[in-house]
Amino acid sequence: MMITTKKHSALTAFTVVGAITALAGGGNMWVSLPMAPHLVEAAEPTAYTPNITVVKNLILTEINRLRAQNHLPALKLNNTITLAWSNGIVAKNAQLPHLQHDPLQPTVLNKLGFALTGENLASTPVGVTRLFGNLRKPAITDDQTLAVETVAQYYDDYGVADYGHRKNLLNPYFTDVGIAFALKKDTDGNYIVYNALDFGGNVSASQYNAAAAYFNYAHQNGLSAQYPTVYQPSNPATLTPALIKTAAPKRVATVDYRGGVGLFNGYGPSARFTKRMLPNGTRWLVNAVAKDSVGRTWYEVGGNQWIDAKYVTVNF
């Protein structure tokens, strides 16, 4: 196992090499559950068709219940992540014989303003009894049970030596998540439900070492008493979607000039050059946008620290 870290001026990125699954760049922690077993008993007389919109809200509610049980803040649903990545990767996996991550995921989420990224993938058959090793679980026949069982499947991580799904769900440094589902009808007439959870977060300089330690732990086999976890799943019969917090899209400016862009205190004709240049290709979170007295656009990327819009590209 080798872990390298690199620090950008505005964003901190973790790169992990040597995990069980392919992994590259952006601090990504990828884990995918083995394809769940298909039919082992006769299918239910009436096939259950999941309501994906309902399940999406329910699974976020259950994930945040899990995080609350472990004294972690709730994740915000980030529809920008969902649209930019999660929908596509889950649709792709529904057409593949095995779950498969795409190495472009960190790059896409980095461009959305997240230095730390992770992804969970799973496929879950519904309407049939499921086996996990010697453990037999009953058929999933409603949306509430599907949401709870998907989170439980990630948390229990049967057959996953590093418990990476659980560690992603309980990563203290993730703040946002994109959620997507896809359905594929099996030969027995029941559905297989594919799920993607794509996580994003950032850390301050003071959090850097602690975050690096957690990402290192996330790729080690087994669990550690240093990061204890608990999970008491909801009773599906009483699970209702909580009020969903939706994350506002992050505005990011990327320096697009060979010589870099100057950083100024203030903006416009009265701006004072700090004698600092932001290098070409670096990404900066934009706090505010302003026009000066001569009509030029400026972006604030720090406390009263501004750059000329002429030398950057933005995602908004």
LUMKEDO-775542 format. One record per residue (C-alpha): x, z, y; residue in one letter. Coordinates in Angstrom, 2 decimals, decimal comma. Layout:
ATOM         u         w         v   residuo
ATOM         X         Z         Y         A
...
***
This chain:
ATOM         u         w         v   residuo
ATOM      0,00      0,00      0,00         M
ATOM      1,36     -0,93      3,38         M
ATOM     -0,31     -0,24      6,67         I
ATOM      0,87     -1,71      9,93         T
ATOM     -0,49     -0,91     13,34         T
ATOM     -0,24     -2,75     16,62         K
ATOM     -1,39     -1,57     20,02         K
ATOM     -2,80     -3,92     22,62         H
ATOM     -2,97     -2,81     26,21         S
ATOM     -6,75     -2,51     26,10         A
ATOM     -7,63     -2,38     22,43         L
ATOM     -6,00     -0,77     19,44         T
ATOM     -6,00     -2,83     16,25         A
ATOM     -5,31     -1,69     12,70         F
ATOM     -4,14     -4,15     10,07         T
ATOM     -4,27     -3,04      6,45         V
ATOM     -2,50     -4,93      3,66         V
ATOM     -2,72     -4,23     -0,04         G
ATOM     -6,24     -2,93     -0,46         A
ATOM     -8,20     -3,63     -3,62         I
ATOM     -9,96     -6,53     -1,93         T
ATOM     -8,50     -9,13      0,41         A
ATOM     -7,96     -7,71      3,84         L
ATOM     -6,38     -9,05      6,99         A
ATOM     -6,27     -8,02     10,60         G
ATOM     -8,31     -6,05     13,05         G
ATOM     -8,37     -2,81     11,12         G
ATOM    -10,88     -4,24      8,73         N
ATOM    -11,95     -2,19      5,73         M
ATOM    -13,67     -4,49      3,28         W
ATOM    -15,47     -3,31      0,23         V
ATOM    -17,96     -5,08     -1,96         S
ATOM    -19,94     -3,55     -4,78         L
ATOM    -19,74     -5,22     -8,18         P
ATOM    -22,66     -7,50     -8,82         M
ATOM    -25,37     -5,15    -10,05         A
ATOM    -26,68     -5,78    -13,58         P
ATOM    -29,72     -7,96    -13,93         H
ATOM    -32,69     -7,58    -16,26         L
ATOM    -32,37     -4,93    -18,98         V
ATOM    -36,08     -4,30    -19,48         E
ATOM    -39,21     -6,36    -19,07         A
ATOM    -39,98     -7,20    -15,46         A
ATOM    -42,87     -5,57    -13,66         E
ATOM    -46,11     -7,56    -13,93         P
ATOM    -46,21     -8,21    -10,17         T
ATOM    -42,93     -9,16     -8,51         A
ATOM    -42,01     -7,07     -5,48         Y
ATOM    -41,04     -9,06     -2,37         T
ATOM    -39,02     -6,96      0,12         P
ATOM    -39,98     -7,02      3,79         N
ATOM    -36,50     -7,52      5,21         I
ATOM    -37,43     -6,55      8,77         T
ATOM    -38,81     -3,22      7,57         V
ATOM    -35,88     -2,58      5,22         V
ATOM    -33,38     -3,28      8,00         K
ATOM    -34,81     -0,48     10,14         N
ATOM    -35,17      1,86      7,18         L
ATOM    -31,58      1,41      6,00         I
ATOM    -30,22      2,20      9,47         L
ATOM    -32,39      5,32      9,53         T
ATOM    -31,02      6,39      6,15         E
ATOM    -27,40      5,63      7,12         I
ATOM    -27,78      7,77     10,22         N
ATOM    -29,36     10,58      8,17         R
ATOM    -26,25     10,46      5,98         L
ATOM    -24,00     10,58      9,02         R
ATOM    -25,98     13,46     10,53         A
ATOM    -25,57     15,42      7,29         Q
ATOM    -21,82     15,01      7,80         N
ATOM    -21,89     15,91     11,52         H
ATOM    -21,19     12,37     12,69         L
ATOM    -22,94     10,51     15,53         P
ATOM    -25,51      7,85     14,74         A
ATOM    -24,54      4,19     14,55         L
ATOM    -26,18      1,79     16,99         K
ATOM    -27,71     -1,41     15,70         L
ATOM    -25,71     -4,25     17,23         N
ATOM    -27,68     -7,48     17,10         N
ATOM    -24,71     -9,38     18,54         T
ATOM    -22,71     -8,53     15,41         I
ATOM    -25,69     -9,42     13,23         T
ATOM    -26,11    -12,84     14,84         L
ATOM    -22,40    -13,62     15,15         A
ATOM    -21,44    -12,61     11,61         W
ATOM    -23,71    -10,57      9,32         S
ATOM    -26,46    -13,17      8,92         N
ATOM    -23,97    -15,84      7,93         G
ATOM    -21,92    -13,82      5,45         I
ATOM    -24,98    -12,49      3,63         V
ATOM    -26,52    -15,98      3,38         A
ATOM    -23,22    -17,31      2,03         K
ATOM    -22,99    -14,58     -0,60         N
ATOM    -26,52    -15,25     -1,80         A
ATOM    -25,22    -18,66     -2,92         Q
ATOM    -22,04    -17,40     -4,63         L
ATOM    -21,59    -16,08     -8,20         P
ATOM    -19,63    -13,06     -6,92         H
ATOM    -19,62    -11,08     -3,68         L
ATOM    -16,88    -12,35     -1,41         Q
ATOM    -15,58    -11,34      2,02         H
ATOM    -14,40    -13,87      4,59         D
ATOM    -11,02    -13,24      6,30         P
ATOM    -12,44    -14,41      9,64         L
ATOM    -14,63    -11,31      9,99         Q
ATOM    -12,09     -9,22     11,94         P
ATOM    -11,38    -12,08     14,34         T
ATOM    -15,06    -12,56     15,13         V
ATOM    -15,67     -8,86     15,74         L
ATOM    -12,44     -8,54     17,74         N
ATOM    -13,78    -11,22     20,10         K
ATOM    -16,95     -9,17     20,49         L
ATOM    -14,81     -6,30     21,78         G
ATOM    -14,19     -4,22     18,64         F
ATOM    -10,64     -3,40     17,59         A
ATOM    -11,73     -1,50     14,48         L
ATOM    -13,90     -3,33     11,99         T
ATOM    -15,24     -2,89      8,49         G
ATOM    -17,67     -4,52      6,10         E
ATOM    -19,79     -3,47      3,12         N
ATOM    -21,43     -6,04      0,86         L
ATOM    -23,87     -5,38     -1,96         A
ATOM    -26,35     -7,15     -4,20         S
ATOM    -29,26     -5,20     -5,66         T
ATOM    -31,83     -6,52     -8,14         P
ATOM    -35,37     -5,27     -7,57         V
ATOM    -38,29     -5,04     -9,97         G
ATOM    -36,05     -4,30    -12,97         V
ATOM    -34,32     -1,22    -14,36         T
ATOM    -30,69     -0,95    -13,22         R
ATOM    -27,67      0,37    -15,10         L
ATOM    -24,55      1,87    -13,48         F
ATOM    -22,21      2,73    -16,31         G
ATOM    -24,27      5,09    -18,47         N
ATOM    -26,64      5,89    -15,62         L
ATOM    -30,04      4,24    -15,80         R
ATOM    -32,04      3,91    -12,59         K
ATOM    -35,70      2,86    -12,36         P
ATOM    -36,87     -0,40    -10,86         A
ATOM    -37,08     -0,66     -7,08         I
ATOM    -40,62     -1,67     -6,14         T
ATOM    -41,00     -0,80     -2,44         D
ATOM    -39,13     -1,12      0,85         D
ATOM    -38,49      2,61      1,29         Q
ATOM    -36,86      2,94     -2,12         T
ATOM    -34,78     -0,19     -1,53         L
ATOM    -33,36      1,27      1,69         A
ATOM    -32,55      4,65      0,15         V
ATOM    -31,12      3,17     -3,04         E
ATOM    -28,89      0,74     -1,14         T
ATOM    -27,35      3,59      0,85         V
ATOM    -27,04      5,69     -2,32         A
ATOM    -25,40      2,75     -4,09         Q
ATOM    -22,81      2,51     -1,32         Y
ATOM    -22,28      6,26     -1,22         Y
ATOM    -21,92      6,73     -5,00         D
ATOM    -19,58      3,73     -5,29         D
ATOM    -19,74      3,46     -9,07         Y
ATOM    -16,63      1,66    -10,31         G
ATOM    -14,95      1,50     -6,88         V
ATOM    -11,72      3,48     -7,10         A
ATOM    -11,17      3,95     -3,37         D
ATOM    -14,80      4,81     -2,49         Y
ATOM    -14,43      2,35      0,34         G
ATOM    -18,16      1,86      0,92         H
ATOM    -18,69      5,58      1,39         R
ATOM    -15,68      5,82      3,68         K
ATOM    -17,00      2,98      5,82         N
ATOM    -20,43      4,60      6,15         L
ATOM    -18,79      7,85      7,23         L
ATOM    -15,99      6,44      9,39         N
ATOM    -15,97      8,65     12,52         P
ATOM    -14,58      5,80     14,63         Y
ATOM    -17,31      3,24     13,96         F
ATOM    -20,04      3,19     16,61         T
ATOM    -21,93     -0,06     15,99         D
ATOM    -23,25     -1,90     12,96         V
ATOM    -24,68     -5,33     12,28         G
ATOM    -27,18     -5,42      9,41         I
ATOM    -28,41     -8,45      7,49         A
ATOM    -30,25     -9,17      4,25         F
ATOM    -30,87    -12,26      2,15         A
ATOM    -33,14    -12,74     -0,85         L
ATOM    -32,57    -14,88     -3,94         K
ATOM    -35,10    -15,18     -6,74         K
ATOM    -33,60    -14,69    -10,18         D
ATOM    -34,59    -16,62    -13,30         T
ATOM    -36,95    -13,80    -14,29         D
ATOM    -38,94    -14,22    -11,07         G
ATOM    -37,64    -11,04     -9,43         N
ATOM    -35,51    -10,92     -6,32         Y
ATOM    -31,86    -10,03     -5,87         I
ATOM    -31,37     -8,47     -2,44         V
ATOM    -28,06     -9,15     -0,70         Y
ATOM    -26,94     -6,82      2,08         N
ATOM    -24,14     -6,93      4,65         A
ATOM    -23,15     -4,05      6,90         L
ATOM    -20,55     -4,99      9,52         D
ATOM    -19,08     -2,09     11,45         F
ATOM    -17,28     -2,02     14,79         G
ATOM    -15,56      0,61     16,89         G
ATOM    -12,77      1,36     19,34         N
ATOM    -10,47      4,31     19,92         V
ATOM     -8,80      5,83     22,94         S
ATOM     -5,08      6,56     23,02         A
ATOM     -5,77     10,22     22,21         S
ATOM     -7,69      9,21     19,05         Q
ATOM     -5,14      6,69     17,84         Y
ATOM     -3,23      8,82     15,33         N
ATOM     -6,37     10,37     13,85         A
ATOM     -7,99      6,95     13,47         A
ATOM     -4,87      5,53     11,83         A
ATOM     -4,89      8,43      9,36         A
ATOM     -8,53      7,78      8,46         Y
ATOM     -7,96      4,05      7,94         F
ATOM     -5,00      4,90      5,71         N
ATOM     -7,20      7,30      3,72         Y
ATOM     -9,92      4,65      3,44         A
ATOM     -7,63      2,51      1,30         H
ATOM     -6,37      5,28     -0,94         Q
ATOM     -8,00      5,79     -4,32         N
ATOM    -10,22      8,81     -4,70         G
ATOM    -11,56     11,33     -2,22         L
ATOM     -9,83     14,06     -0,22         S
ATOM    -10,90     17,58      0,68         A
ATOM     -9,62     16,78      4,16         Q
ATOM    -12,68     14,55      4,58         Y
ATOM    -15,48     16,34      2,72         P
ATOM    -18,81     14,54      2,42         T
ATOM    -22,35     15,39      1,38         V
ATOM    -25,48     13,30      0,90         Y
ATOM    -29,02     14,39      0,20         Q
ATOM    -31,03     11,14     -0,03         P
ATOM    -34,42     10,92      1,60         S
ATOM    -37,60     11,03     -0,41         N
ATOM    -38,64      7,36     -0,19         P
ATOM    -42,29      8,38      0,04         A
ATOM    -41,64     10,11      3,37         T
ATOM    -38,98      7,80      4,84         L
ATOM    -40,10      6,21      8,11         T
ATOM    -37,95      4,24     10,55         P
ATOM    -36,52      6,35     13,34         A
ATOM    -36,23      5,10     16,90         L
ATOM    -33,55      2,44     16,68         I
ATOM    -30,78      2,56     19,25         K
ATOM    -29,61     -0,96     20,01         T
ATOM    -26,12     -1,42     21,39         A
ATOM    -25,67     -3,44     24,55         A
ATOM    -23,33     -6,39     23,94         P
ATOM    -19,74     -5,67     24,96         K
ATOM    -18,39     -7,92     27,70         R
ATOM    -14,86     -9,11     26,99         V
ATOM    -12,43    -11,10     29,12         A
ATOM     -9,56    -12,93     27,39         T
ATOM     -6,53    -13,87     29,48         V
ATOM     -6,26    -17,67     29,36         D
ATOM     -3,23    -18,48     31,49         Y
ATOM      0,33    -18,96     30,26         R
ATOM      1,83    -16,66     32,85         G
ATOM     -0,79    -13,95     32,37         G
ATOM     -3,02    -12,52     35,07         V
ATOM     -2,17     -9,99     37,75         G
ATOM     -3,81     -6,57     37,79         L
ATOM     -5,02     -5,39     41,19         F
ATOM     -6,32     -2,17     42,68         N
ATOM     -9,55     -3,31     44,27         G
ATOM    -10,57     -6,93     44,64         Y
ATOM    -10,70     -9,62     47,29         G
ATOM     -8,40    -10,08     50,31         P
ATOM     -7,71     -6,33     50,52         S
ATOM     -6,71     -5,99     46,84         A
ATOM     -3,28     -4,46     46,17         R
ATOM     -1,14     -5,92     43,38         F
ATOM     -0,09     -3,23     40,87         T
ATOM      3,01     -5,23     39,85         K
ATOM      1,59     -5,39     36,36         R
ATOM      0,71     -8,62     34,52         M
ATOM     -1,74     -8,72     31,62         L
ATOM     -0,27    -11,07     28,98         P
ATOM     -1,84    -14,34     27,95         N
ATOM     -4,21    -13,95     24,99         G
ATOM     -4,92    -10,24     25,47         T
ATOM     -8,55     -9,07     25,50         R
ATOM    -10,05     -6,63     27,99         W
ATOM    -13,40     -4,88     28,13         L
ATOM    -15,18     -5,74     31,39         V
ATOM    -16,79     -2,79     33,19         N
ATOM    -18,08     -4,64     36,26         A
ATOM    -18,26     -8,05     37,92         V
ATOM    -17,93     -8,65     41,68         A
ATOM    -17,57    -11,47     44,19         K
ATOM    -15,27    -11,08     47,18         D
ATOM    -15,83    -12,26     50,75         S
ATOM    -14,50    -15,75     50,01         V
ATOM    -16,63    -16,25     46,91         G
ATOM    -14,08    -15,55     44,17         R
ATOM    -15,23    -13,70     41,04         T
ATOM    -13,37    -10,61     39,84         W
ATOM    -13,67     -8,48     36,70         Y
ATOM    -13,02     -4,75     36,58         E
ATOM    -11,09     -3,85     33,40         V
ATOM    -10,16     -0,27     34,28         G
ATOM    -10,75      2,36     36,92         G
ATOM    -10,80      0,20     40,09         N
ATOM     -8,41     -2,20     38,33         Q
ATOM     -9,44     -5,83     38,74         W
ATOM     -8,40     -9,28     37,56         I
ATOM     -9,19    -12,70     39,00         D
ATOM    -11,83    -14,50     36,88         A
ATOM     -9,97    -17,77     37,43         K
ATOM     -7,37    -16,83     34,81         Y
ATOM     -9,60    -15,59     31,99         V
ATOM    -12,42    -16,69     29,70         T
ATOM    -15,35    -14,39     28,95         V
ATOM    -17,98    -14,00     26,23         N
ATOM    -20,89    -13,55     28,64         F
***
